[in-house]
Amino acid sequence: MRLWSLHPRYLDTLGLVALWREALLAKAILRGETRGYRHHPQLERFRSHAFPRSAITAYLGEIHAEAGRRGYAFDRSKIGPVRRVRPIPVTSGQIAFEWHHLMLKLARRCRPLHRHWLGTTHVKCHPSFRRIQGKIEPWERS
């Protein structure tokens, strides 16, 4: 499971679809609707939020918005009402780690998009997150 801290605009089609599916799984886990992946480390940051379910729904809302900008028809009814929530802190080290990870993936499976983003100097994080200074997050499996 990879719940990207990066803005979904950077993902290729495969990455965006995978993120949508994995975030829907995360929502089900946080609602207690499934047993698998309950202890996945990336869920810690959502669980630590004052409103975990609203936080994952807001996260999904932005993925849905990005899909819509690209003309994809992700099923909006799967996420429910999106409420504004306090952004989750994410470290600059985590953003850098994920950027490097994504660029490696894009180099293998979507060279045009890799070339497009290659010169990016300031990577935006997903709107559900707020960048803070720090190293790679302790939950990351690096």
C-alpha positions in Angstrom: 0.0 0.0 0.0 1.3 3.4 -1.0 -0.7 6.4 0.2 1.4 9.1 -1.5 2.2 12.3 0.4 2.8 13.9 -3.0 0.1 15.7 -4.9 -1.7 13.3 -7.2 -1.0 15.5 -10.2 2.5 13.9 -10.5 1.1 10.3 -10.9 0.7 8.5 -14.1 -2.5 6.8 -14.9 -1.5 3.5 -13.3 -0.3 5.3 -10.2 -3.5 7.4 -9.9 -5.8 4.3 -10.3 -3.7 2.4 -7.7 -3.8 5.3 -5.3 -7.6 5.5 -5.6 -8.0 1.8 -4.9 -5.5 1.8 -2.0 -7.0 4.9 -0.4 -10.5 3.3 -0.7 -9.0 0.2 1.1 -7.5 2.5 3.8 -11.0 4.1 4.3 -12.5 0.7 4.8 -9.8 -0.2 7.3 -10.3 3.0 9.2 -14.0 2.2 9.3 -13.4 -1.3 10.6 -14.9 -2.9 7.5 -12.0 -5.2 6.7 -9.3 -7.2 8.5 -6.5 -7.0 6.0 -3.8 -4.3 6.3 -5.1 -3.1 9.6 -1.6 -2.5 10.9 -0.1 -1.0 7.8 2.4 1.7 8.8 1.1 4.3 6.4 -2.3 4.4 8.2 -0.6 5.7 11.4 -0.7 9.3 10.1 -4.5 9.1 9.4 -5.1 7.3 12.7 -3.3 10.1 14.6 -5.6 12.7 13.1 -8.4 14.0 15.4 -10.9 12.9 12.7 -9.3 9.9 10.9 -12.3 9.0 8.8 -12.8 12.6 7.6 -9.0 12.9 6.9 -9.0 9.8 4.6 -12.2 11.0 3.0 -10.6 14.4 2.3 -7.6 12.6 0.9 -9.8 10.6 -1.4 -11.7 13.8 -2.4 -8.5 15.3 -3.9 -7.7 12.1 -5.7 -11.2 12.2 -7.2 -10.7 15.8 -8.2 -7.4 15.0 -10.0 -9.1 12.1 -11.8 -11.9 14.5 -12.9 -9.3 17.0 -14.2 -8.0 14.2 -16.4 -11.4 13.2 -17.6 -11.6 9.9 -15.6 -14.8 8.8 -14.1 -14.0 7.6 -10.6 -17.1 6.8 -8.6 -17.7 9.8 -6.3 -20.3 7.8 -4.3 -17.5 5.6 -2.9 -16.1 8.4 -0.8 -19.1 10.1 0.7 -19.2 13.7 1.9 -15.8 15.5 2.0 -15.3 17.8 5.0 -12.5 20.3 5.5 -10.0 18.9 8.0 -6.7 20.1 9.5 -3.8 19.0 7.2 -1.6 16.1 8.5 2.1 17.1 8.9 4.5 15.3 6.6 8.3 15.8 6.7 10.3 17.3 3.9 12.5 14.2 4.0 9.4 12.0 3.4 8.4 14.2 0.4 11.9 13.9 -1.0 12.0 10.1 -0.5 8.6 9.7 -2.2 9.6 12.0 -5.1 12.7 9.9 -5.7 10.6 6.7 -5.5 8.0 8.1 -7.9 10.6 9.3 -10.4 12.1 5.8 -10.5 8.7 4.3 -11.2 7.9 6.9 -13.9 11.3 6.2 -15.5 10.3 2.6 -15.9 6.7 2.9 -16.9 5.9 6.4 -18.3 9.0 8.0 -19.8 7.2 11.1 -21.2 5.8 12.0 -17.7 9.2 11.3 -16.2 10.8 13.7 -18.6 8.0 16.3 -17.9 8.6 16.2 -14.1 12.4 15.7 -14.2 13.3 19.4 -13.7 10.8 20.0 -10.8 12.5 21.7 -7.9 9.6 22.3 -5.6 7.4 19.3 -5.2 3.9 19.9 -3.9 2.4 17.7 -1.3 -1.1 16.3 -1.4 -3.5 19.0 0.0 -4.3 16.7 2.9 -0.7 17.2 4.2 1.3 20.1 5.4 5.1 20.0 4.9 7.3 20.4 7.9 11.1 20.1 8.3 12.4 16.6 9.1 13.8 13.3 7.9 11.9 10.4 6.4 8.9 9.5 8.5 9.5 6.7 11.0 6.7 4.6 9.5 8.3 4.5 6.1 9.8 1.2 4.9 12.8 2.5 3.1 
